Amino acid sequence: MDNEIDWGNLPFGYVPTDCNVRCTFRDGKWGPVEVSHSETINIHMAATALHYGQELFEGLKAFRGADGKIRIFRLEENAKRIRESAKGILMEPIPEDLFREMCIKAVKLNERFVPPYGSGASLYIRPLEIGLSPRIGVKEADEYLFIVMVTPVGPYFKGGFKNTNICIMREYDRVAPRGTGRWKIGGNYAASLASGKKAHDLGYSAVLFLDPKEKKYLDECGPANFYAIKDGKYITPKSDSILPSITNLSLQEFAKEMGMEVECRHITVDELEDVSEAGACGTAAVCSPIGEIDDLDTGHKYIISRDGKPGPVTTEFVRRLEAIRHGEEPDTHGWNTIIE
Ligand SMILES: *Cc1c(COP(=O)(O)O)cnc(C)c1O
């Protein structure tokens, strides 16, 4: 099967692998870790996951390094974040050790699907948790299933590393002001599908959402965090309705190392007039340079990139991220978990 995968041309899509790893929370405790060869799950038709949106997930990646070793990037941070998501929608938090163990196991057992060094591809790890208990009245479940599935994905910048355009659209909010935006849950994605499709149909790669309360400040950028470079500073929105991106945290470290100040604060729409670079960051998007931001409601176009090329800071961010993840540069922050 290995020979059938065209590593250089993988999409960001689902490719079957050998197995997934599962664990069930029942009678007040997590059971044994099980390896499953099934791609489906058999659950009660009244499960809370299906009726009341008790579903959450994570997304992280494993890379084959220059030295042939496999590295998982920032596993600990994802282990912490998934617990916050669980608490947010009254699901059972997964112990950090269990999360680590199951992610490592899923990668090891599917080692042959970790794309070769140099292909630009990686192994995407998608942990997910669902509420199993049948409920008709609105109430949280008391049984949960946690699954770690993996799938090889191609490089995000398929057509090469280049700018894309995004848009501001006030017709939709992704989340409510004190709602679920800070948690990685399926419901937030359901709420963003219609606006995302509209943006794509108009030729934009994502919607730059505004804060849902005042519609004054920049918020989340589709399924990624937004950042910009302004007066030589790294600026990124601070908001209760944004998912705290681990990629964003990594870029903030890079920015400091590169001598920039980092500001996590409210950013008004007008400030886009004076930024020299902007990008969308996340595990899937890496950090994706933005050329132009069009406000669909006012017709105003914010031209971020004057020469049409990704800016030097974003280009350096991507270089550093890729180098650390592939073991080409020392992992001074201890971000990689090397699979032995
Ligand atoms: C996952 C996600 C991100 C990116 O987070 P990373 O930890 O960098 O992958 C940003 N925004 C939303 C809404 C997300 O779900």
PDBQT file of the ligand as one rigid body, heavy atoms in Angstrom, charges set to zero:
ROOT
HETATM    1  C1  LIG A 401      -7.601  24.383  15.703  1.00  0.00    +0.000 C 
HETATM    2  C2  LIG A 401      -7.983  25.787  15.507  1.00  0.00    +0.000 A 
HETATM    3  C3  LIG A 401      -7.023  26.810  15.366  1.00  0.00    +0.000 A 
HETATM    4  C4  LIG A 401      -5.545  26.538  15.287  1.00  0.00    +0.000 C 
HETATM    5  O1  LIG A 401      -5.013  25.997  16.451  1.00  0.00    +0.000 OA
HETATM    6  P1  LIG A 401      -3.595  25.266  16.391  1.00  0.00    +0.000 P 
HETATM    7  O2  LIG A 401      -3.390  24.802  17.780  1.00  0.00    +0.000 OA
HETATM    8  O3  LIG A 401      -2.608  26.257  15.971  1.00  0.00    +0.000 OA
HETATM    9  O4  LIG A 401      -3.738  24.158  15.415  1.00  0.00    +0.000 OA
HETATM   10  C5  LIG A 401      -7.467  28.101  15.256  1.00  0.00    +0.000 A 
HETATM   11  N1  LIG A 401      -8.780  28.402  15.270  1.00  0.00    +0.000 NA
HETATM   12  C6  LIG A 401      -9.725  27.460  15.390  1.00  0.00    +0.000 A 
HETATM   13  C7  LIG A 401     -11.155  27.847  15.392  1.00  0.00    +0.000 C 
HETATM   14  C8  LIG A 401      -9.361  26.128  15.516  1.00  0.00    +0.000 A 
HETATM   15  O5  LIG A 401     -10.306  25.193  15.635  1.00  0.00    +0.000 OA
ENDROOT
TORSDOF 0
